[in-house]
Amino acid sequence: MKKLTFSLAAIMLCMIFSAAAIAQPALKPTKPTATFQRLWVDYDITEGGKRGMRIHSAFKVFGMKGVAAWLQIKFQKRDGTALMDNNGEFDHEDGSVAAFQKLRPGFDPAVYKDEAVFMPYDELDLSPGSHQLRMAVDVIYEAGELIEHLTFHNFDFTQPSKTPVKTSTGATATFQRLWVDYDITEGGKRGMRIHTAFKVFGMKGVGSYLQIKFQKSDGSPLMDKNGEFVHEDGSVAAFVKLKPGFDPAVFEDEPIFMPYSELDLTPGTHHLKMNVDVIYEDGGLIQHLTLYEFEYTKP
């Protein structure tokens, strides 16, 4: 009799647990998410015959195994205003400039250590001159709905002029591009190497300079303190001697090294500009090439 009672109790207990298991609601699937790790850019890359930048992103996604998605990079002005597309090549459905990379994670979580997207410069659809821009980087569903915003990345871009602007003297120059290698050591000094590409006309054998004057963001000059990198007006400047041997003459990479110490700045972060010109030996202007904005932090 005792054995029968024990058996009945065990059966009833199993039935209770089974009923509880059946009544337990199914767990909802995890909402897809992503975490940003870092972004870096290779500038002045040629791909498919076009010059541009390769944008690398590192990130991690969760709950997205087998989910069709995109890495989306939208291009904006620094204030968040979208760059608008002109030709339908690199564009978002809202008409703005954007680049995409297809994603379909095979694991959960899935790690993307280097997801690269190439963006041709001419697809930014910008007017000639210097532009302060940013990238808005997101992971989105295939239909366009946001999964996760990853980051904003600020960068500067200079769109070259396509036609020469003539001066009254007849000598002209056209700007192509400017790029900077930061944190270079030269002659025992830490600084930046500024590269400029440009073309000059009507200047064969003419003594001249490539001149870079350094300014604050409002255009006021940085003033020199030691007479090393200085313009005749007392402002901070760097020069490279030019004497073109041809007409026209192409300068594909005219570098100038500028030590950080010669910027003569107080500690802190400074928003600065380079004012880049081609000038005669006596200082007369031949052609203004570009204004290039950058940030420098004095330790």
C-alpha positions as CSV (number, residue, x, y, z in Angstrom):
1,M,0.0,0.0,0.0
2,K,2.8,2.4,0.8
3,K,4.6,1.7,-2.5
4,L,1.4,2.4,-4.4
5,T,0.9,5.7,-2.5
6,F,4.5,6.8,-3.3
7,S,4.0,5.9,-7.0
8,L,0.8,7.9,-7.3
9,A,2.5,10.9,-5.6
10,A,5.5,10.7,-8.1
11,I,3.1,10.6,-11.1
12,M,1.2,13.6,-9.8
13,L,4.4,15.6,-9.3
14,C,5.6,14.8,-12.8
15,M,2.2,16.0,-14.2
16,I,2.5,19.3,-12.3
17,F,6.0,20.0,-13.6
18,S,4.9,19.1,-17.2
19,A,1.9,21.4,-17.0
20,A,4.1,24.2,-15.7
21,A,6.5,23.7,-18.6
22,I,3.7,23.8,-21.1
23,A,2.3,27.0,-19.5
24,Q,5.7,28.7,-19.6
25,P,5.7,31.4,-22.3
26,A,8.2,31.1,-25.1
27,L,11.2,33.5,-24.9
28,K,11.1,36.4,-27.3
29,P,13.9,36.5,-29.8
30,T,16.7,39.0,-28.9
31,K,16.3,42.4,-30.6
32,P,19.3,42.9,-33.0
33,T,21.9,45.3,-31.7
34,A,25.4,46.4,-32.6
35,T,28.4,47.9,-30.8
36,F,30.9,50.2,-32.4
37,Q,34.7,49.6,-32.0
38,R,36.6,51.9,-34.3
39,L,36.7,53.6,-37.7
40,W,39.7,54.6,-39.8
41,V,40.2,55.9,-43.4
42,D,42.7,55.4,-46.1
43,Y,42.7,58.6,-48.2
44,D,43.8,59.1,-51.9
45,I,43.2,55.5,-52.9
46,T,42.5,54.5,-56.5
47,E,39.9,51.8,-57.2
48,G,38.2,51.1,-60.5
49,G,40.1,54.0,-62.0
50,K,38.6,56.5,-59.5
51,R,40.3,58.4,-56.8
52,G,38.8,58.3,-53.3
53,M,38.9,57.0,-49.8
54,R,38.5,53.6,-48.3
55,I,36.5,53.7,-45.0
56,H,37.2,50.8,-42.6
57,S,34.8,50.0,-39.7
58,A,35.2,47.6,-36.8
59,F,32.0,46.6,-35.0
60,K,30.1,43.6,-33.4
61,V,26.5,42.6,-34.0
62,F,24.2,40.6,-31.7
63,G,20.9,38.7,-32.5
64,M,21.5,39.0,-36.3
65,K,22.5,35.5,-37.4
66,G,21.1,35.2,-40.9
67,V,19.5,38.6,-40.9
68,A,19.9,40.6,-44.2
69,A,21.3,44.0,-43.4
70,W,23.6,46.8,-44.5
71,L,26.5,48.8,-43.2
72,Q,25.4,52.3,-44.2
73,I,27.6,55.5,-44.4
74,K,25.8,58.7,-45.1
75,F,27.8,61.9,-45.9
76,Q,26.9,65.2,-44.4
77,K,28.1,68.7,-43.7
78,R,29.5,69.1,-40.2
79,D,26.2,70.5,-39.0
80,G,24.4,67.3,-40.1
81,T,22.9,68.7,-43.3
82,A,22.9,65.9,-45.9
83,L,25.1,66.1,-49.1
84,M,22.7,65.6,-52.0
85,D,23.5,63.2,-54.8
86,N,23.7,64.3,-58.4
87,N,23.9,61.1,-60.4
88,G,22.2,58.2,-58.6
89,E,25.5,56.2,-58.2
90,F,26.2,56.5,-54.4
91,D,22.8,57.5,-53.0
92,H,20.3,56.8,-50.3
93,E,16.6,56.5,-51.1
94,D,16.1,60.0,-49.7
95,G,18.4,61.4,-52.4
96,S,21.4,62.0,-50.2
97,V,25.0,60.8,-50.7
98,A,25.6,57.4,-49.1
99,A,27.7,54.2,-49.5
100,F,26.7,50.7,-48.4
101,Q,28.2,47.3,-47.6
102,K,26.0,44.2,-47.6
103,L,25.9,42.2,-44.3
104,R,24.4,38.7,-43.5
105,P,26.0,37.5,-40.2
106,G,26.6,33.8,-40.0
107,F,27.2,33.8,-36.2
108,D,25.7,35.3,-33.1
109,P,27.4,37.4,-32.0
110,A,29.3,38.2,-35.3
111,V,32.5,40.3,-35.2
112,Y,33.5,42.5,-38.1
113,K,37.1,43.5,-37.6
114,D,37.5,45.4,-40.9
115,E,34.5,46.1,-43.1
116,A,35.7,48.3,-45.9
117,V,33.7,50.7,-48.1
118,F,35.3,52.6,-51.0
119,M,33.9,56.2,-51.7
120,P,35.1,58.0,-54.8
121,Y,35.8,61.7,-54.2
122,D,33.8,62.8,-57.2
123,E,30.7,61.1,-55.8
124,L,30.6,63.6,-52.9
125,D,29.2,66.1,-55.4
126,L,30.8,69.2,-53.9
127,S,31.7,72.6,-55.3
128,P,35.4,73.5,-55.5
129,G,37.0,74.6,-52.2
130,S,37.4,73.3,-48.6
131,H,34.5,71.5,-46.9
132,Q,34.1,70.3,-43.3
133,L,32.2,67.1,-43.4
134,R,31.2,64.0,-41.4
135,M,30.1,60.4,-41.9
136,A,27.0,59.0,-40.2
137,V,27.6,55.3,-39.8
138,D,24.8,52.9,-39.1
139,V,23.8,49.2,-39.3
140,I,20.3,49.0,-40.9
141,Y,17.9,46.2,-42.0
142,E,17.7,45.4,-45.7
143,A,14.5,47.5,-45.9
144,G,16.2,50.5,-44.4
145,E,15.0,50.5,-40.8
146,L,17.7,51.4,-38.3
147,I,19.3,48.6,-36.2
148,E,22.0,50.6,-34.5
149,H,23.8,53.9,-35.0
150,L,27.5,53.3,-34.7
151,T,29.3,56.6,-34.9
152,F,29.9,60.0,-36.5
153,H,33.3,60.6,-38.0
154,N,34.4,64.2,-38.9
155,F,36.8,64.8,-41.8
156,D,37.9,67.6,-44.1
157,F,37.8,67.5,-47.9
158,T,39.1,69.9,-50.5
159,Q,37.4,69.8,-54.0
160,P,39.9,71.0,-56.6
161,S,39.0,73.7,-59.1
162,K,38.6,72.4,-62.6
163,T,39.5,75.6,-64.5
164,P,42.3,78.1,-64.0
165,V,41.5,81.6,-62.8
166,K,43.6,84.2,-64.6
167,T,45.4,87.0,-62.8
168,S,46.2,90.4,-64.3
169,T,49.8,89.4,-64.8
170,G,48.9,86.4,-67.1
171,A,50.5,83.8,-64.7
172,T,47.9,81.4,-63.4
173,A,47.6,78.3,-61.2
174,T,45.0,75.6,-60.5
175,F,44.7,73.8,-57.2
176,Q,44.2,70.0,-57.3
177,R,44.4,68.8,-53.7
178,L,46.1,69.1,-50.3
179,W,46.8,66.3,-47.7
180,V,48.7,66.2,-44.5
181,D,50.9,63.6,-42.7
182,Y,50.6,64.4,-39.0
183,D,53.1,63.5,-36.2
184,I,56.2,63.3,-38.4
185,T,59.7,63.8,-37.0
186,E,62.1,65.7,-39.2
187,G,65.4,67.3,-38.0
188,G,64.6,66.2,-34.5
189,K,61.3,68.1,-34.4
190,R,57.8,66.8,-34.3
191,G,55.4,68.3,-36.8
192,M,53.3,67.8,-39.9
193,R,54.2,67.4,-43.6
194,I,51.9,69.3,-45.8
195,H,51.5,68.0,-49.4
196,T,50.1,70.2,-52.2
197,A,49.3,69.2,-55.8
198,F,48.7,72.0,-58.3
199,K,49.4,73.2,-61.8
200,V,50.9,76.5,-63.0
201,F,50.6,78.3,-66.4
202,G,52.7,81.1,-67.9
203,M,55.4,80.7,-65.2
204,K,58.3,78.9,-67.0
205,G,61.5,80.2,-65.4
206,V,59.7,82.6,-63.1
207,G,61.1,82.7,-59.5
208,S,58.2,82.1,-57.1
209,Y,57.1,80.4,-53.9
210,L,54.4,78.1,-52.6
211,Q,53.4,79.9,-49.5
212,I,51.4,78.5,-46.5
213,K,50.2,81.0,-43.9
214,F,48.7,79.8,-40.7
215,Q,45.6,81.4,-39.3
216,K,43.0,81.0,-36.5
217,S,39.5,79.8,-37.5
218,D,38.3,83.4,-37.8
219,G,41.1,84.2,-40.4
220,S,43.3,86.2,-38.0
221,P,47.0,85.3,-38.4
222,L,49.1,83.3,-36.0
223,M,51.9,85.6,-35.0
224,D,55.5,84.4,-35.1
225,K,57.7,84.6,-31.9
226,N,61.2,83.5,-33.1
227,G,61.7,84.5,-36.7
228,E,62.1,80.9,-38.0
229,F,58.9,80.2,-39.9
230,V,57.7,83.8,-40.6
231,H,56.2,86.0,-43.3
232,E,57.4,89.5,-43.7
233,D,54.3,90.8,-41.9
234,G,55.3,88.8,-38.8
235,S,52.8,86.0,-39.1
236,V,53.6,82.2,-39.0
237,A,54.3,80.9,-42.6
238,A,56.2,78.2,-44.5
239,F,57.6,78.4,-48.0
240,V,58.9,76.2,-50.8
241,K,60.9,77.7,-53.7
242,L,59.5,77.2,-57.2
243,K,61.0,77.9,-60.6
244,P,58.9,76.0,-63.2
245,G,60.9,74.5,-66.1
246,F,57.9,74.0,-68.3
247,D,54.7,75.7,-69.3
248,P,52.4,74.4,-68.0
249,A,54.2,72.8,-65.1
250,V,52.6,70.2,-62.9
251,F,53.5,69.8,-59.2
252,E,52.1,66.5,-58.1
253,D,53.4,66.6,-54.6
254,E,55.1,69.7,-53.2
255,P,55.8,68.9,-49.5
256,I,56.4,71.4,-46.7
257,F,57.4,70.3,-43.2
258,M,56.0,72.5,-40.4
259,P,57.2,71.8,-36.8
260,Y,54.4,72.0,-34.2
261,S,56.5,74.2,-32.0
262,E,56.6,76.9,-34.7
263,L,52.8,77.4,-34.5
264,D,53.5,79.3,-31.3
265,L,50.2,78.3,-29.6
266,T,49.1,78.1,-26.0
267,P,48.2,74.6,-24.5
268,G,44.8,73.3,-25.6
269,T,42.8,72.6,-28.7
270,H,42.9,75.1,-31.6
271,H,40.8,75.3,-34.8
272,L,43.2,76.6,-37.5
273,K,43.5,77.2,-41.2
274,M,46.2,77.0,-43.8
275,N,46.0,79.8,-46.4
276,V,47.8,78.4,-49.5
277,D,49.1,80.6,-52.3
278,V,51.5,80.7,-55.2
279,I,53.4,84.0,-55.0
280,Y,56.2,85.9,-56.8
281,E,59.7,86.2,-55.2
282,D,58.8,89.8,-54.2
283,G,55.7,88.6,-52.4
284,G,53.1,89.5,-55.1
285,L,50.2,87.1,-55.4
286,I,50.1,84.9,-58.4
287,Q,47.2,82.6,-57.3
288,H,45.4,81.7,-54.2
289,L,45.0,77.9,-54.1
290,T,42.9,76.9,-51.1
291,L,42.0,77.3,-47.4
292,Y,42.5,74.1,-45.5
293,E,41.0,73.8,-42.0
294,F,42.4,71.5,-39.3
295,E,42.6,71.0,-35.6
296,Y,45.7,71.0,-33.4
297,T,46.0,70.2,-29.7
298,K,49.0,71.7,-27.9
299,P,50.0,69.5,-25.0
